[in-house]
């Protein structure tokens, strides 16, 4: 019984350490997608499936709307278009409807 409690404590501690290491920066290449009208996602193909990144914050002068993402020059990145996004990663989703996705505070979009 004591060994089981120790193993459980070690597993919980390892989970906390791993989830705390999710911060950092990333550059992702994927497809712009939308969900439920307000969550803006990028789907990034991986070897074993697709990772989803929620764009929590956008760079200045970028605006999300129902058709896609408006750039400062007035052009539009449409849903389904490919893009490259750089920014800060966060392990904490800020909207329950967007939960389950990686969170990226975008600093650059190409």
The 8 nearest C-alpha neighbors of each residue, nearest first, counted from 0:
[[1, 3, 2, 4, 5, 6, 7, 8],
 [0, 2, 4, 3, 5, 6, 7, 8],
 [3, 1, 5, 0, 4, 6, 7, 8],
 [2, 4, 6, 0, 1, 5, 7, 8],
 [5, 3, 7, 1, 6, 2, 8, 0],
 [4, 6, 2, 8, 7, 3, 9, 1],
 [7, 5, 3, 9, 4, 8, 2, 10],
 [6, 8, 4, 10, 5, 9, 3, 11],
 [9, 7, 5, 11, 10, 6, 12, 4],
 [8, 10, 12, 6, 7, 11, 13, 5],
 [11, 9, 7, 13, 8, 12, 6, 14],
 [10, 12, 14, 8, 13, 9, 7, 15],
 [11, 13, 9, 15, 14, 10, 8, 16],
 [14, 12, 16, 10, 15, 11, 9, 17],
 [13, 15, 11, 17, 12, 16, 18, 10],
 [16, 14, 12, 18, 13, 17, 19, 11],
 [15, 17, 19, 13, 14, 18, 12, 20],
 [18, 16, 20, 14, 19, 15, 13, 21],
 [19, 17, 15, 20, 21, 16, 14, 90],
 [20, 18, 16, 17, 21, 15, 22, 90],
 [19, 21, 17, 18, 22, 16, 23, 90],
 [20, 22, 19, 18, 90, 89, 23, 88],
 [23, 21, 88, 89, 20, 90, 19, 24],
 [24, 22, 88, 87, 21, 25, 89, 20],
 [23, 25, 87, 88, 86, 22, 26, 85],
 [24, 26, 85, 86, 27, 87, 88, 23],
 [25, 27, 85, 84, 86, 83, 28, 24],
 [26, 28, 84, 83, 25, 85, 29, 43],
 [29, 27, 83, 82, 43, 84, 26, 81],
 [28, 30, 43, 42, 81, 41, 82, 27],
 [29, 31, 81, 42, 41, 79, 80, 82],
 [30, 32, 41, 78, 79, 80, 40, 81],
 [33, 31, 40, 78, 41, 79, 30, 39],
 [34, 32, 39, 40, 38, 36, 78, 35],
 [33, 35, 38, 36, 39, 37, 32, 40],
 [36, 34, 37, 38, 33, 96, 97, 39],
 [35, 37, 34, 38, 33, 65, 39, 64],
 [36, 38, 35, 39, 34, 33, 64, 63],
 [39, 37, 34, 33, 97, 36, 40, 35],
 [38, 40, 33, 54, 53, 37, 32, 34],
 [41, 39, 53, 32, 52, 33, 54, 31],
 [40, 42, 31, 52, 30, 32, 29, 51],
 [41, 43, 51, 30, 29, 50, 49, 40],
 [42, 44, 29, 50, 49, 51, 28, 41],
 [45, 43, 49, 48, 50, 42, 29, 46],
 [44, 46, 48, 49, 47, 43, 50, 42],
 [47, 45, 48, 44, 49, 50, 43, 42],
 [46, 48, 45, 49, 44, 50, 43, 51],
 [49, 47, 45, 46, 44, 50, 43, 42],
 [48, 50, 44, 45, 43, 42, 51, 47],
 [51, 49, 43, 42, 44, 52, 45, 48],
 [50, 52, 42, 100, 41, 43, 101, 40],
 [51, 53, 101, 41, 100, 40, 102, 54],
 [52, 54, 40, 102, 39, 100, 101, 55],
 [55, 53, 103, 39, 56, 40, 104, 102],
 [54, 56, 104, 53, 103, 102, 57, 105],
 [57, 55, 104, 54, 105, 58, 103, 106],
 [58, 56, 105, 61, 59, 104, 106, 54],
 [57, 59, 106, 61, 105, 107, 60, 56],
 [60, 58, 61, 57, 71, 106, 62, 56],
 [59, 61, 71, 62, 58, 70, 57, 69],
 [62, 60, 70, 69, 59, 58, 71, 57],
 [61, 63, 69, 68, 60, 64, 70, 57],
 [64, 62, 68, 67, 69, 61, 65, 39],
 [63, 65, 67, 66, 68, 62, 69, 37],
 [64, 66, 67, 36, 63, 33, 68, 37],
 [67, 65, 64, 77, 78, 68, 63, 75],
 [68, 66, 77, 78, 64, 76, 65, 63],
 [67, 69, 63, 76, 75, 62, 64, 77],
 [70, 68, 75, 62, 61, 74, 73, 63],
 [69, 71, 61, 73, 74, 72, 75, 68],
 [70, 72, 60, 73, 61, 69, 74, 59],
 [73, 71, 70, 74, 69, 75, 60, 61],
 [74, 72, 70, 71, 69, 75, 61, 60],
 [75, 73, 70, 72, 69, 76, 71, 68],
 [74, 76, 69, 68, 77, 70, 67, 73],
 [75, 77, 68, 67, 80, 69, 78, 74],
 [78, 76, 67, 80, 66, 75, 79, 68],
 [77, 79, 67, 31, 32, 80, 66, 76],
 [78, 80, 31, 30, 32, 77, 81, 76],
 [81, 79, 30, 77, 78, 31, 76, 82],
 [80, 82, 30, 29, 31, 79, 28, 83],
 [81, 83, 109, 29, 28, 30, 84, 80],
 [84, 82, 28, 109, 27, 108, 29, 85],
 [83, 85, 108, 27, 26, 107, 105, 28],
 [86, 84, 26, 107, 25, 105, 106, 27],
 [87, 85, 105, 106, 104, 24, 25, 103],
 [86, 88, 24, 104, 103, 23, 25, 89],
 [89, 87, 103, 22, 23, 24, 102, 104],
 [90, 88, 22, 102, 91, 103, 21, 87],
 [89, 91, 21, 102, 101, 22, 92, 18],
 [90, 92, 89, 93, 102, 101, 98, 88],
 [93, 91, 98, 94, 102, 90, 97, 95],
 [94, 92, 91, 95, 98, 97, 55, 102],
 [93, 95, 97, 96, 92, 98, 38, 55],
 [94, 96, 98, 97, 93, 92, 99, 38],
 [95, 97, 94, 98, 38, 35, 99, 93],
 [96, 98, 94, 95, 38, 99, 100, 92],
 [99, 97, 95, 92, 100, 96, 94, 93],
 [98, 100, 97, 101, 92, 51, 95, 96],
 [101, 99, 51, 52, 98, 53, 102, 97],
 [100, 102, 52, 53, 51, 90, 103, 99],
 [101, 103, 53, 89, 52, 88, 92, 54],
 [104, 102, 88, 54, 87, 105, 55, 86],
 [105, 103, 56, 87, 86, 55, 54, 88],
 [104, 106, 86, 57, 85, 107, 103, 56],
 [105, 107, 86, 58, 85, 104, 57, 108],
 [108, 106, 85, 84, 105, 58, 86, 109],
 [107, 109, 84, 83, 85, 82, 106, 105],
 [108, 83, 82, 84, 107, 85, 81, 76]]
